[in-house]
Amino acid sequence: MSKINKLYPFFLLFALILSACDWGRTPSKERFEKNCHITIPNEVTVIEDDYRGSGSDYSIFYVLKLTPNSSKDLTNSVIHSDYYNKYWYKSLRGYFFNKKVGNREFTEYSIQVDTISKIATFGEQAN
């Protein structure tokens, strides 16, 4: 039996451990900035940054508490987003974003920016 064949179970176990964790995953802030064409201010408190995955299906929830200044900055970023007219909607409490990419195998992005409570909730789900 070759050395490679003897090490195969260890490589398989290592790959399984890595895939079970979110190591190497793009940070949530970067994901949502890139995919939703906004800038998330630095002056925020992360309330939740939760990744749940099983195979190719996964979900990410990223919840932020905004300061008065970061709330204004995020609102300004939303208004100047490339997607503002097509995917961003004004609501009584702030802004809402929803975009689905793909058909059968899809990724859906959703964001709620509550300018009254100063909470921003980001979601990404893949099927």
N, CA, C and O of each residue as an XYZ file, in Angstrom:
508
protein
N       0.858     -1.174      0.000
C       0.000      0.000      0.000
C       0.902      1.235      0.000
O       1.846      1.324      0.785
N       0.606      2.174     -0.879
C       1.455      3.358     -0.987
C       1.203      4.319      0.169
O       0.201      4.223      0.876
N       2.151      5.254      0.340
C       2.045      6.251      1.398
C       0.795      7.116      1.214
O       0.121      7.462      2.184
N       0.498      7.457     -0.028
C      -0.672      8.295     -0.318
C      -1.948      7.586      0.107
O      -2.828      8.199      0.712
N      -2.053      6.311     -0.201
C      -3.250      5.563      0.175
C      -3.409      5.478      1.687
O      -4.531      5.493      2.193
N      -2.295      5.390      2.414
C      -2.362      5.344      3.872
C      -2.800      6.686      4.452
O      -3.474      6.722      5.482
N      -2.425      7.791      3.802
C      -2.774      9.124      4.295
C      -4.149      9.588      3.840
O      -4.670     10.576      4.356
N      -4.735      8.896      2.894
C      -6.034      9.302      2.349
C      -7.099      9.525      3.428
O      -7.785     10.546      3.378
N      -7.273      8.613      4.409
C      -8.290      8.842      5.450
C      -8.038     10.125      6.253
O      -8.983     10.799      6.661
N      -6.775     10.455      6.476
C      -6.461     11.672      7.216
C      -6.823     12.917      6.409
O      -7.355     13.880      6.960
N      -6.536     12.901      5.097
C      -6.912     14.019      4.227
C      -8.427     14.172      4.177
O      -8.944     15.288      4.207
N      -9.127     13.062      4.102
C     -10.582     13.076      4.058
C     -11.148     13.646      5.361
O     -12.063     14.469      5.326
N     -10.626     13.227      6.480
C     -11.068     13.727      7.774
C     -10.786     15.219      7.898
O     -11.631     15.975      8.379
N      -9.607     15.643      7.468
C      -9.241     17.059      7.520
C     -10.197     17.904      6.667
O     -10.644     18.967      7.098
N     -10.504     17.429      5.466
C     -11.441     18.144      4.581
C     -12.828     18.210      5.199
O     -13.509     19.230      5.097
N     -13.246     17.132      5.836
C     -14.548     17.105      6.487
C     -14.608     18.114      7.634
O     -15.603     18.824      7.784
N     -13.567     18.179      8.429
C     -13.516     19.132      9.541
C     -13.556     20.563      9.016
O     -14.285     21.398      9.551
N     -12.781     20.852      7.977
C     -12.780     22.198      7.400
C     -14.145     22.581      6.830
O     -14.582     23.721      6.983
N     -14.808     21.651      6.186
C     -16.106     21.961      5.588
C     -17.184     22.132      6.650
O     -18.174     22.824      6.417
N     -17.005     21.508      7.817
C     -17.983     21.650      8.890
C     -17.876     23.005      9.569
O     -18.842     23.468     10.175
N     -16.739     23.636      9.479
C     -16.533     24.951     10.067
C     -16.673     25.998      8.976
O     -16.741     25.676      7.790
N     -16.713     27.242      9.391
C     -16.793     28.287      8.376
C     -15.425     28.932      8.144
O     -15.346     30.095      7.748
N     -14.339     28.172      8.392
C     -12.995     28.654      8.129
C     -12.860     28.966      6.649
O     -13.355     28.223      5.801
N     -12.206     30.038      6.353
C     -11.994     30.392      4.962
C     -13.194     31.083      4.331
O     -13.139     31.475      3.166
N     -14.263     31.237      5.076
C     -15.460     31.904      4.568
C     -15.205     33.398      4.505
O     -14.589     33.969      5.405
N     -15.680     34.033      3.440
C     -15.563     35.480      3.320
C     -16.325     36.114      4.476
O     -17.469     35.735      4.725
N     -15.727     37.071      5.194
C     -16.433     37.718      6.305
C     -17.777     38.309      5.849
O     -17.901     38.811      4.733
N     -18.756     38.239      6.718
C     -20.110     38.686      6.384
C     -20.140     40.120      5.882
O     -20.845     40.426      4.920
N     -19.398     40.982      6.511
C     -19.389     42.387      6.086
C     -18.976     42.496      4.619
O     -19.632     43.186      3.838
N     -17.902     41.824      4.248
C     -17.426     41.870      2.861
C     -18.441     41.255      1.902
O     -18.660     41.787      0.814
N     -19.060     40.147      2.289
C     -20.054     39.475      1.437
C     -21.199     40.405      1.092
O     -21.569     40.554     -0.073
N     -21.764     41.039      2.137
C     -22.944     41.874      1.912
C     -22.601     43.175      1.202
O     -23.396     43.674      0.406
N     -21.438     43.722      1.478
C     -21.026     44.930      0.754
C     -20.901     44.631     -0.741
O     -21.402     45.383     -1.576
N     -20.236     43.540     -1.065
C     -19.999     43.188     -2.471
C     -21.292     42.809     -3.185
O     -21.571     43.308     -4.274
N     -22.080     41.928     -2.574
C     -23.262     41.398     -3.246
C     -24.452     42.351     -3.274
O     -25.341     42.201     -4.112
N     -24.479     43.319     -2.379
C     -25.618     44.248     -2.313
C     -25.232     45.671     -2.701
O     -26.058     46.583     -2.651
N     -23.979     45.851     -3.085
C     -23.469     47.145     -3.570
C     -23.682     48.271     -2.565
O     -24.173     49.344     -2.913
N     -23.306     48.013     -1.316
C     -23.387     49.029     -0.265
C     -22.076     49.043      0.508
O     -21.225     48.170      0.333
N     -21.929     50.042      1.358
C     -20.799     50.110      2.275
C     -21.354     50.065      3.691
O     -22.172     50.903      4.071
N     -20.912     49.095      4.462
C     -21.320     48.990      5.862
C     -20.316     49.802      6.683
O     -19.115     49.539      6.623
N     -20.795     50.783      7.446
C     -19.880     51.605      8.234
C     -19.111     50.784      9.272
O     -19.563     49.721      9.697
N     -17.958     51.287      9.666
C     -17.149     50.611     10.687
C     -17.703     50.827     12.091
O     -17.483     50.003     12.979
N     -18.410     51.915     12.291
C     -18.912     52.288     13.610
C     -20.247     51.573     13.900
O     -21.300     52.207     13.966
N     -20.179     50.254     14.069
C     -21.357     49.436     14.361
C     -20.995     48.403     15.425
O     -19.820     48.128     15.667
N     -22.010     47.846     16.047
C     -21.821     46.739     16.973
C     -22.462     45.503     16.347
O     -23.643     45.519     16.003
N     -21.684     44.438     16.200
C     -22.208     43.194     15.639
C     -22.987     42.473     16.740
O     -22.426     42.076     17.761
N     -24.284     42.315     16.510
C     -25.153     41.611     17.457
C     -25.139     40.117     17.171
O     -25.137     39.294     18.087
N     -25.129     39.778     15.875
C     -25.145     38.367     15.479
C     -24.405     38.214     14.155
O     -24.578     39.019     13.240
N     -23.594     37.191     14.063
C     -22.937     36.804     12.811
C     -22.973     35.283     12.789
O     -22.049     34.620     13.259
N     -24.056     34.740     12.235
C     -24.342     33.319     12.342
C     -24.330     32.662     10.968
O     -25.027     33.104     10.054
N     -23.536     31.608     10.828
C     -23.474     30.816      9.603
C     -23.985     29.423      9.916
O     -23.534     28.784     10.867
N     -24.931     28.958      9.108
C     -25.434     27.587      9.245
C     -25.390     26.946      7.871
O     -25.923     27.491      6.904
N     -24.756     25.789      7.788
C     -24.627     25.153      6.491
C     -24.736     23.655      6.545
O     -24.431     23.011      7.549
N     -25.185     23.119      5.418
C     -25.270     21.680      5.242
C     -25.093     21.411      3.758
O     -26.020     21.589      2.967
N     -23.898     20.982      3.389
C     -23.615     20.761      1.972
C     -23.613     22.083      1.230
O     -22.959     23.037      1.653
N     -24.343     22.144      0.122
C     -24.385     23.383     -0.653
C     -25.458     24.344     -0.139
O     -25.491     25.501     -0.558
N     -26.333     23.889      0.758
C     -27.344     24.757      1.348
C     -26.754     25.430      2.584
O     -26.125     24.775      3.415
N     -26.960     26.725      2.697
C     -26.451     27.453      3.857
C     -27.274     28.707      4.075
O     -28.028     29.131      3.200
N     -27.123     29.290      5.244
C     -27.723     30.592      5.530
C     -26.762     31.375      6.415
O     -26.048     30.820      7.250
N     -26.773     32.678      6.200
C     -25.951     33.594      6.988
C     -26.864     34.688      7.507
O     -27.644     35.271      6.753
N     -26.763     34.961      8.790
C     -27.500     36.071      9.394
C     -26.491     36.990     10.056
O     -25.655     36.555     10.849
N     -26.584     38.257      9.720
C     -25.629     39.264     10.186
C     -26.458     40.449     10.659
O     -27.093     41.133      9.857
N     -26.449     40.690     11.981
C     -27.285     41.738     12.565
C     -26.391     42.757     13.239
O     -25.492     42.408     14.004
N     -26.653     44.039     12.940
C     -25.828     45.127     13.441
C     -26.656     46.154     14.188
O     -27.792     46.444     13.813
N     -26.083     46.697     15.239
C     -26.647     47.852     15.935
C     -25.885     49.065     15.425
O     -24.659     49.124     15.519
N     -26.615     50.025     14.887
C     -26.009     51.211     14.300
C     -25.995     52.360     15.297
O     -26.862     52.450     16.166
N     -25.014     53.228     15.169
C     -24.997     54.484     15.915
C     -25.752     55.509     15.064
O     -26.041     55.231     13.900
N     -26.078     56.674     15.604
C     -26.726     57.692     14.764
C     -25.905     58.034     13.515
O     -26.467     58.187     12.430
N     -24.583     58.154     13.662
C     -23.740     58.472     12.506
C     -23.675     57.318     11.509
O     -23.774     57.534     10.302
N     -23.508     56.080     12.016
C     -23.421     54.950     11.087
C     -24.766     54.687     10.417
O     -24.806     54.199      9.288
N     -25.858     55.001     11.093
C     -27.180     54.867     10.487
C     -27.318     55.816      9.295
O     -27.836     55.435      8.246
N     -26.855     57.035      9.464
C     -26.883     58.014      8.359
C     -25.976     57.553      7.221
O     -26.341     57.651      6.049
N     -24.785     57.046      7.575
C     -23.842     56.580      6.548
C     -24.409     55.397      5.770
O     -24.284     55.344      4.546
N     -25.036     54.440      6.474
C     -25.608     53.278      5.798
C     -26.792     53.693      4.925
O     -26.940     53.200      3.807
N     -27.630     54.593      5.426
C     -28.750     55.096      4.630
C     -28.245     55.774      3.363
O     -28.801     55.568      2.284
N     -27.206     56.573      3.485
C     -26.608     57.241      2.329
C     -26.050     56.218      1.338
O     -26.191     56.383      0.126
N     -25.424     55.176      1.849
C     -24.881     54.119      0.999
C     -26.002     53.391      0.252
O     -25.860     53.077     -0.930
N     -27.110     53.125      0.938
C     -28.258     52.462      0.310
C     -28.791     53.316     -0.835
O     -29.036     52.812     -1.930
N     -28.968     54.595     -0.581
C     -29.531     55.504     -1.588
C     -28.630     55.599     -2.814
O     -29.116     55.787     -3.929
N     -27.328     55.471     -2.616
C     -26.386     55.558     -3.738
C     -25.996     54.192     -4.316
O     -25.125     54.110     -5.182
N     -26.636     53.132     -3.841
C     -26.351     51.781     -4.343
C     -26.789     51.638     -5.793
O     -27.772     52.243     -6.220
N     -26.051     50.832     -6.540
C     -26.434     50.524     -7.925
C     -27.807     49.862     -7.987
O     -28.500     49.981     -8.997
N     -28.212     49.165     -6.924
C     -29.464     48.416     -6.908
C     -30.636     49.211     -6.333
O     -31.749     48.689     -6.263
N     -30.414     50.459     -5.921
C     -31.431     51.188     -5.162
C     -32.805     51.201     -5.837
O     -33.797     50.879     -5.183
N     -32.895     51.550     -7.081
C     -34.203     51.644     -7.743
C     -34.831     50.292     -8.049
O     -36.055     50.176     -8.111
N     -34.006     49.276     -8.240
C     -34.533     47.979     -8.653
C     -34.831     47.030     -7.490
O     -35.845     46.332     -7.515
N     -33.977     46.994     -6.484
C     -34.128     46.018     -5.406
C     -34.344     46.621     -4.015
O     -34.818     45.923     -3.119
N     -34.011     47.895     -3.814
C     -34.183     48.539     -2.513
C     -35.533     49.223     -2.468
O     -35.935     49.879     -3.430
N     -36.235     49.074     -1.353
C     -37.539     49.689     -1.182
C     -37.549     50.510      0.101
O     -36.972     50.103      1.110
N     -38.201     51.658      0.061
C     -38.361     52.499      1.246
C     -39.560     51.971      2.018
O     -40.595     51.664      1.426
N     -39.428     51.865      3.329
C     -40.537     51.439      4.175
C     -40.798     52.513      5.221
O     -40.091     53.520      5.266
N     -41.790     52.311      6.048
C     -42.094     53.294      7.094
C     -40.978     53.385      8.133
O     -40.808     54.421      8.776
N     -40.214     52.294      8.298
C     -39.167     52.266      9.327
C     -37.754     52.331      8.760
O     -36.786     52.300      9.520
N     -37.620     52.422      7.434
C     -36.283     52.463      6.864
C     -36.254     51.962      5.439
O     -36.933     52.498      4.565
N     -35.441     50.902      5.206
C     -35.246     50.371      3.864
C     -35.254     48.844      3.890
O     -34.902     48.219      4.890
N     -35.669     48.259      2.756
C     -35.706     46.814      2.620
C     -35.112     46.451      1.266
O     -35.382     47.106      0.258
N     -34.294     45.390      1.258
C     -33.642     44.921      0.044
C     -33.891     43.436     -0.087
O     -33.785     42.696      0.891
N     -34.225     42.990     -1.298
C     -34.414     41.568     -1.542
C     -33.995     41.269     -2.973
O     -34.492     41.892     -3.911
N     -33.091     40.329     -3.143
C     -32.595     39.978     -4.471
C     -32.326     38.483     -4.515
O     -31.688     37.932     -3.617
N     -32.813     37.832     -5.558
C     -32.607     36.395     -5.759
C     -31.735     36.218     -6.996
O     -32.024     36.774     -8.055
N     -30.672     35.443     -6.855
C     -29.752     35.180     -7.952
C     -29.850     33.704     -8.307
O     -29.590     32.842     -7.468
N     -30.225     33.409     -9.548
C     -30.373     32.028     -9.994
C     -31.820     31.575     -9.944
O     -32.679     32.269     -9.402
N     -32.084     30.417    -10.508
C     -33.448     29.885    -10.537
C     -33.578     28.645     -9.665
O     -34.008     28.736     -8.515
N     -33.213     27.498    -10.201
C     -33.349     26.256     -9.435
C     -32.348     26.208     -8.281
O     -32.731     25.959     -7.138
N     -31.100     26.440     -8.568
C     -30.065     26.602     -7.540
C     -29.901     28.101     -7.365
O     -29.392     28.768     -8.266
N     -30.312     28.638     -6.253
C     -30.312     30.089     -6.113
C     -29.714     30.547     -4.785
O     -29.592     29.779     -3.831
N     -29.352     31.814     -4.763
C     -28.940     32.500     -3.544
C     -29.847     33.708     -3.401
O     -30.060     34.453     -4.357
N     -30.376     33.894     -2.205
C     -31.258     35.027     -1.961
C     -30.648     35.916     -0.873
O     -30.213     35.443      0.176
N     -30.633     37.200     -1.158
C     -30.123     38.201     -0.219
C     -31.290     39.038      0.269
O     -32.170     39.404     -0.510
N     -31.296     39.339      1.560
C     -32.308     40.239      2.099
C     -31.663     41.114      3.168
O     -30.822     40.668      3.949
N     -32.080     42.359      3.175
C     -31.565     43.304      4.169
C     -32.725     44.169      4.643
O     -33.542     44.625      3.844
N     -32.784     44.386      5.937
C     -33.719     45.341      6.504
C     -32.901     46.339      7.302
O     -32.158     45.956      8.206
N     -33.032     47.601      6.979
C     -32.367     48.658      7.722
C     -33.460     49.444      8.416
O     -34.207     50.185      7.777
N     -33.551     49.280      9.725
C     -34.546     49.992     10.521
C     -33.886     51.264     11.037
O     -33.082     51.223     11.968
N     -34.229     52.388     10.429
C     -33.594     53.661     10.797
C     -34.144     54.217     12.108
O     -33.576     55.157     12.665
N     -35.237     53.653     12.605
C     -35.790     54.108     13.880
C     -35.096     53.402     15.047
O     -34.614     54.055     15.973
N     -35.046     52.055     15.002
C     -34.379     51.314     16.084
C     -32.873     51.213     15.849
O     -32.131     50.781     16.731
N     -32.426     51.612     14.659
C     -31.012     51.578     14.264
C     -30.443     50.146     14.297
O     -29.349     49.898     14.805
N     -31.227     49.228     13.738
C     -30.815     47.828     13.601
C     -30.804     47.489     12.112
O     -31.763     47.773     11.395
N     -29.721     46.885     11.661
C     -29.623     46.414     10.277
C     -29.510     44.884     10.320
O     -28.656     44.336     11.017
N     -30.372     44.211      9.574
C     -30.405     42.755      9.529
C     -30.123     42.295      8.108
O     -30.842     42.648      7.173
N     -29.069     41.504      7.956
C     -28.643     40.993      6.662
C     -28.863     39.489      6.627
O     -28.602     38.796      7.610
N     -29.340     38.989      5.501
C     -29.544     37.555      5.359
C     -29.106     37.078      3.993
O     -29.299     37.766      2.991
N     -28.512     35.889      3.957
C     -28.140     35.240      2.708
C     -28.484     33.762      2.857
O     -28.040     33.097      3.793
N     -29.283     33.264      1.918
C     -29.669     31.859      1.947
C     -29.379     31.264      0.567
O     -29.672     31.882     -0.457
N     -28.810     30.078      0.550
C     -28.536     29.388     -0.706
C     -29.244     28.048     -0.710
O     -29.321     27.361      0.309
N     -29.754     27.695     -1.866
C     -30.453     26.430     -2.043
C     -29.804     25.689     -3.180
O     -30.227     24.583     -3.518
